[in-house]
Amino acid sequence: MEAGRPYTRLLRRLDSVVRLSESDRLGITKLPMTVKNFANGQDLIREGDISTQCILVLDGYLFRHKLANGSQRQIMSFHVAGDIPDLQTLHLPKLDHTVTALGAAVVAFIPHASFKELLQASPSLTHVFWRESLVDAAIFREWVITLGQRDAIGRVAHLICELVMRLQAVGLAKDMAFTIPWTQSDVADASGISTVHANRVIQELRRLELLEWDSRLIQIRNWDGLASLGDFSADYLHFRKDEPASVAS
């Protein structure tokens, strides 16, 4: 996170999908934000809570999840710097899932009232953030396909491909490498497989020399091979056509 500029990754994230005007960029930078730090595994907001503010990820990762049968966790998405994972709470304030820190995370809270005031003053920003909600829905559709139709190794390969593209869009995956404090349980719960199976998949990706996975650092060695294995196309991420995300920053 750039000191004193908590909105930097958000602006870069939005620039990856739509061209912002200078007045809209200025409006975003004037939003009031309360910055807070969260520890690994700490919930920011829980299922059933009523939200009065949106969460902007400044540094680190968050994930959204629900529990089935009271104990079986399903991770539904991961969120990187520049993401607003609960944008829907502007209109649906009661949470139907939980948002949790993956590793140490820094976030900013933006009051709904201030956010709505900005959107009411700028039809173009209303369009931009509505588009963000639609992209979020597109990502959910892709996850449904992944969990329903791809095999275990394809699920994990697709997850890594998606994450590296989203990180590149905000300047956080240089030379096809990124750090993330994933445990095998996190990978398993996002991919709908057991922890043991997740370990086997990670070992197989290494054996195929598609990537190196050393503790928190993931280095992709063969993008084409990984994308093919995961049946990955970035179309559903809807990056700007005149400025596509690169796979080799």
Secondary structure as the mmCIF struct_conf table of DSSP 4:
data_model
#
loop_
_struct_conf.conf_type_id
_struct_conf.id
_struct_conf.beg_label_comp_id
_struct_conf.beg_label_asym_id
_struct_conf.beg_label_seq_id
_struct_conf.end_label_comp_id
_struct_conf.end_label_asym_id
_struct_conf.end_label_seq_id
TURN_TY1_P TURN_TY1_P1 ALA A 3 GLY A 4
TURN_TY1_P TURN_TY1_P2 PRO A 6 TYR A 7
HELX_RH_AL_P HELX_RH_AL_P1 THR A 8 ASP A 15
TURN_TY1_P TURN_TY1_P3 SER A 16 VAL A 17
BEND BEND1 VAL A 18 VAL A 18
HELX_LH_PP_P HELX_LH_PP_P1 ARG A 19 SER A 21
HELX_RH_AL_P HELX_RH_AL_P2 GLU A 22 THR A 29
TURN_TY1_P TURN_TY1_P4 LYS A 30 LYS A 30
BEND BEND2 LEU A 31 LEU A 31
STRN STRN1 THR A 34 PHE A 38
TURN_TY1_P TURN_TY1_P5 ASN A 40 GLY A 41
STRN STRN2 ASP A 43 ILE A 45
TURN_TY1_P TURN_TY1_P6 GLU A 47 GLY A 48
HELX_LH_PP_P HELX_LH_PP_P2 ASP A 49 ASP A 49
STRN STRN3 ILE A 50 ILE A 50
HELX_LH_PP_P HELX_LH_PP_P3 SER A 51 SER A 51
BEND BEND3 THR A 52 THR A 52
STRN STRN4 GLN A 53 ALA A 68
TURN_TY1_P TURN_TY1_P7 ASN A 69 SER A 71
STRN STRN5 GLN A 72 HIS A 79
TURN_TY1_P TURN_TY1_P8 ALA A 81 GLY A 82
TURN_TY1_P TURN_TY1_P9 PRO A 85 ASP A 86
HELX_RH_3T_P HELX_RH_3T_P1 LEU A 87 LEU A 90
TURN_TY1_P TURN_TY1_P10 HIS A 91 HIS A 91
STRN STRN6 LYS A 94 LYS A 94
BEND BEND4 ASP A 96 HIS A 97
STRN STRN7 THR A 98 PRO A 111
HELX_RH_AL_P HELX_RH_AL_P3 HIS A 112 ALA A 121
HELX_RH_AL_P HELX_RH_AL_P4 PRO A 123 GLN A 149
BEND BEND5 ARG A 150 ARG A 150
HELX_RH_AL_P HELX_RH_AL_P5 ALA A 152 ALA A 169
TURN_TY1_P TURN_TY1_P11 VAL A 170 GLY A 171
HELX_RH_3T_P HELX_RH_3T_P2 LYS A 174 MET A 176
STRN STRN8 ALA A 177 THR A 179
HELX_RH_AL_P HELX_RH_AL_P6 GLN A 184 SER A 191
TURN_TY1_P TURN_TY1_P12 GLY A 192 GLY A 192
BEND BEND6 ILE A 193 ILE A 193
HELX_RH_AL_P HELX_RH_AL_P7 THR A 195 ARG A 207
TURN_TY1_P TURN_TY1_P13 LEU A 208 GLU A 209
BEND BEND7 LEU A 210 LEU A 210
STRN STRN9 LEU A 211 ASP A 214
TURN_TY1_P TURN_TY1_P14 SER A 215 ARG A 216
STRN STRN10 LEU A 217 ILE A 220
BEND BEND8 ARG A 221 ARG A 221
HELX_RH_AL_P HELX_RH_AL_P8 TRP A 223 LEU A 229
TURN_TY1_P TURN_TY1_P15 GLY A 230 ASP A 231
HELX_RH_3T_P HELX_RH_3T_P3 ALA A 234 LEU A 237
TURN_TY1_P TURN_TY1_P16 LYS A 241 ASP A 242
BEND BEND9 GLU A 243 GLU A 243
HELX_LH_PP_P HELX_LH_PP_P4 PRO A 244 SER A 246
BEND BEND10 VAL A 247 VAL A 247
#
